[in-house]
Amino acid sequence: MKSGKKAHAITGLNDVLPKAELVNRFGSVLTLEEYGKTALRAIAAKNPGSLHHVAASVWNRIVQKNWFQVDPQQFAQLFRTADPNLYRAISELIGTEVIRDIYWVRGWASKKKGSSKLVVDLMVAWVFRSDLFLADVTFRDPSRPIPEEDRKFLQTHKGLGLLPALMTNMQRKAEELGCEQLTLVAATVELAKIFERFGFVVEDSEIGRRGMRWGVGGIPMERDV
């Protein structure tokens, strides 16, 4: 297995990845490109949408749970532009780091990195107050494309069956860090139901209720550690 040039930048969150299972499946051709907190600028450049998503989730929890008395529209412009540096603005406002640690990894079943061989795209962040947030997760089998008429949840290929292993790893890591909750934002009601199987519940907020009612805009979910 070959790691990407940014492997030196990863931190303790890298062990949430079910790496052994991926190696068992794809062997020595598995190539990983990994980024940690010291590579935040690189993450902002290469994956700005997901980095914005991390901070946006934290901000929504600050507002919904009244952790601070803030103007909910304080960062409206940064939300409109999906600014990847939203985390910096929030950190400055509340006087503490929004992103305590982060791990982003992409992996390919090939020595050459190409979308046709992508097997994993995962981002996890330890965020304010003390949540372990699943920002993005894709596991896919390049050899098993799904016919377009049968595709659900934006999936183009069959998965690898690694979501249970990922959830187990996240729970263990959250316990190590002393986190309060595991959190995520489900893109659809159907995905929310999948995460309910792992003990997640829809956040008790207007955003959560609206998401389940209309199935749009993202559905914030949480699970006690």
Backbone hydrogen bonds, N-H to C=O, Kabsch-Sander energy under -0.5 kcal/mol:
donor,donor_aa,acceptor,acceptor_aa,energy
2,K,30,L,-1.9
4,G,32,L,-2.1
7,A,4,G,-1.8
8,H,5,K,-0.6
9,A,6,K,-2.3
10,I,7,A,-1.5
14,N,11,T,-1.9
15,D,12,G,-1.0
16,V,13,L,-1.9
17,L,14,N,-1.3
19,K,17,L,-2.9
22,L,18,P,-1.7
23,V,19,K,-2.7
24,N,20,A,-2.6
25,R,21,E,-1.5
26,F,22,L,-2.8
27,G,23,V,-2.7
29,V,26,F,-1.1
30,L,27,G,-1.7
31,T,108,W,-2.4
32,L,2,K,-2.9
33,E,106,R,-2.9
35,Y,104,W,-2.4
38,T,9,A,-0.7
39,A,36,G,-1.9
40,L,37,K,-1.5
43,I,39,A,-2.4
44,A,40,L,-2.7
45,A,41,R,-1.7
46,K,42,A,-2.6
47,N,43,I,-3.3
51,L,47,N,-1.7
52,H,48,P,-2.4
53,H,49,G,-2.0
54,V,50,S,-1.8
55,A,51,L,-1.6
56,A,52,H,-2.9
57,S,53,H,-2.1
58,V,54,V,-1.7
59,W,55,A,-2.6
60,N,56,A,-2.4
61,R,57,S,-1.9
62,I,58,V,-2.5
63,V,59,W,-2.4
64,Q,60,N,-3.0
65,K,61,R,-2.4
66,N,63,V,-0.7
67,W,62,I,-1.5
68,F,62,I,-0.7
70,V,68,F,-1.1
74,Q,71,D,-2.5
76,A,73,Q,-1.9
79,F,75,F,-2.0
80,R,76,A,-2.5
81,T,77,Q,-1.9
82,A,79,F,-0.9
83,D,78,L,-2.4
86,L,83,D,-1.4
87,Y,84,P,-0.5
88,R,85,N,-1.0
89,A,85,N,-1.3
90,I,86,L,-2.3
91,S,87,Y,-2.3
92,E,88,R,-2.3
93,L,89,A,-1.9
94,I,90,I,-2.5
95,G,91,S,-1.5
96,T,91,S,-1.0
100,R,98,V,-0.7
100,R,126,W,-2.5
101,D,126,W,-1.5
103,Y,124,V,-2.6
104,W,35,Y,-2.3
105,V,122,L,-2.6
106,R,33,E,-2.1
107,G,120,V,-2.4
108,W,31,T,-2.3
109,A,117,K,-2.7
110,S,29,V,-0.7
110,S,108,W,-1.3
114,G,112,K,-0.7
117,K,114,G,-2.0
118,L,115,S,-1.0
119,V,107,G,-3.1
120,V,107,G,-1.5
121,D,138,T,-1.9
122,L,105,V,-2.7
123,M,136,D,-2.3
124,V,103,Y,-2.4
125,A,133,F,-2.4
126,W,101,D,-2.3
127,V,125,A,-0.7
127,V,131,D,-2.8
128,F,98,V,-1.9
131,D,127,V,-2.3
132,L,181,Q,-2.2
133,F,125,A,-3.5
133,F,131,D,-0.7
134,L,183,T,-2.9
135,A,123,M,-1.8
135,A,133,F,-1.0
136,D,123,M,-1.6
138,T,121,D,-1.4
140,R,119,V,-2.2
141,D,158,K,-2.8
144,R,141,D,-2.3
146,I,156,T,-2.8
150,D,147,P,-2.2
151,R,148,E,-1.1
155,Q,152,K,-2.6
158,K,144,R,-2.7
166,L,162,L,-2.4
167,M,163,L,-2.6
168,T,164,P,-2.2
169,N,165,A,-2.3
170,M,166,L,-2.6
171,Q,167,M,-2.3
172,R,168,T,-2.2
173,K,169,N,-2.5
174,A,170,M,-2.8
175,E,171,Q,-2.1
176,E,172,R,-2.0
177,L,173,K,-2.1
178,G,174,A,-0.8
178,G,175,E,-0.5
179,C,174,A,-2.7
180,E,130,S,-3.3
181,Q,130,S,-0.8
182,L,223,R,-3.0
183,T,132,L,-2.3
184,L,221,M,-1.9
185,V,134,L,-0.6
186,A,219,I,-2.6
192,A,188,T,-2.1
193,K,189,V,-2.1
194,I,190,E,-1.3
195,F,191,L,-2.2
196,E,192,A,-1.6
197,R,193,K,-0.8
197,R,194,I,-0.9
198,F,195,F,-1.3
199,G,196,E,-1.7
200,F,195,F,-1.7
201,V,222,E,-2.6
203,E,220,P,-2.8
205,S,203,E,-2.1
209,R,205,S,-2.6
210,R,206,E,-2.7
211,G,207,I,-2.3
212,M,208,G,-2.0
213,R,209,R,-2.1
214,W,210,R,-2.8
215,G,211,G,-2.2
219,I,186,A,-2.6
221,M,184,L,-3.1
222,E,201,V,-2.5
223,R,182,L,-2.1
225,V,180,E,-2.0
